[in-house]
Amino acid sequence: MSAPTDEGDGQSLERVPRALSTREAWLDPFDWYAEMREDRPVRYDDDRRCWDVFRYDDVDRILDDPETFSSDPRLASAIDLPPEEEQSPILETMLTTDGDRHDRLRGVVEDWFRPRAIAERAGRFEAIAADLLDDAIDGGRMDLVDDFAYPFPVIVIAELLGVPSEDRPQFRRWSETLVETPTDTSDDAMEAFQRRQQQASEELADYFEAKLDARAREPRDDLISVIAEAAGADRLTGEEALGFCMLLLVAGNITTTNLVGNAMRCLTAHPEAMERVRTGDVAMESTIEEVLRYRSPVQALARVATRDVELRGMDIEEGDTVVPWLGAANRDPSVFESPEQFRVDRAPNPHFGFGRGTHYCLGAPLARMEARIGLRALFDRAADIRRVGEQLQPVRSAFIYGVEEFPIEFRPQHDVESPAH
């Protein structure tokens, strides 16, 4: 896929800033972040019609104040949603609501994602990782994304939801379309892009509507049954139930895929650190936290000001969209010592990799466990892992951060001493 661009005058609040419109800039946006933190920590982008915010304290303020900085995109004065998009299930989720409604939605499935509940399923997750890697490892070369980092979390979330993991090619197409950023912003291209996203949203909604109907008749021990039961008890509307399923599928695989991919991008660039992690000299847990800081799978979020507010002397008006750049805050030198260094034993590490406040990522315990299990399974089977192949291509999204492919070579299991855990 081509890199994101930001040309023309088509309107999309998910477009990247012009400074990040090349492949190289979006693969490594951190020099631009540093420049903005220093010179323009709060700035208005006329092209994207939104405010960008780069410093840690300001990002923290925004994420911790949902009454002033709402997650509901329908409040934005710069957006004029067509009637069919105003009713989209994508807008009926925890990500786009605040206050009591957000808490009500989150409460439906929160118990399933608590660390203790996730830990009870660790054995099954380990088996999934082992099966995938055993199929891919013998040749001494694999594409980490296609062969492992994508299918692993998709199979996990599919099992939790209660849908066939063999549908994962469809899941990937829907997920990638829904988080895609337009590469051509001419009128015709934007119209085609919006049609693709609308079609993907409708197909995914139809898919889950059928599953919800089936579970309402015959419940099982899965998340779709939990959601269907809540809808049947009037704890959820039909749109909210569909939105829940769609959110869990998309968020449940996109974030972890890029966390695993970004982890190997970091570690192959720092082979000494990778060997310390592989042998158990450094904890996998602290390594994952540093990846979440250093190359967070989510680099930015969007909020809408619900009232006029001042931020570092800039007057933000009610209805203005505000974009807190998590990736910039995660390298703020006022909070992190030597933030441009990748330190697998960094502590403390108060990063924004999973957000903060009431919208802190529900799936954070699951993503952390998947990354830990996945990387340990890989290190159990391979040593001397190194990146190979052509230049990297970034994921085509203005907020999801990762690479589309990551070819690696390694010495397979039979040549490797088993690492410590």
ABEGO torsion letter per residue (X at the ends): XBBBBBBEABBBAABBBAAAABAAAAABAAAAAAAAAAABABBBBAAAGBBBBABAAAAAAAAABAAABBABAAABAABBBBAAAAABAAABBAAABBEAAAAAAAAAAAAAABAAAAAAAAAAAAAAAAAAAAAAAAAGBBBAAAAAAAAAAAAAAAAAAGBBAAAAAAAAAAAAAAABBBABABAAAAAAAAAAAAAAAAAAAAAAAAAAAAAAABBBBBAAAAAAAAAAAGABBAAAAAAAAAAAAAAAAAAAAAAAAAAAAAAAABAAAAAAAAAGABBAAAAAAAAAAABBABABBBBBBABBBBBGGBBBBBGBBBBBBAAAAAABAAABBGAABBBAABOBBBBAAAEBEAABBAAAAAAAAAAAAAAAAAAAABBGBBBBEBBBBBBBBAABBEBABBBBBBBBAAABBBBBX
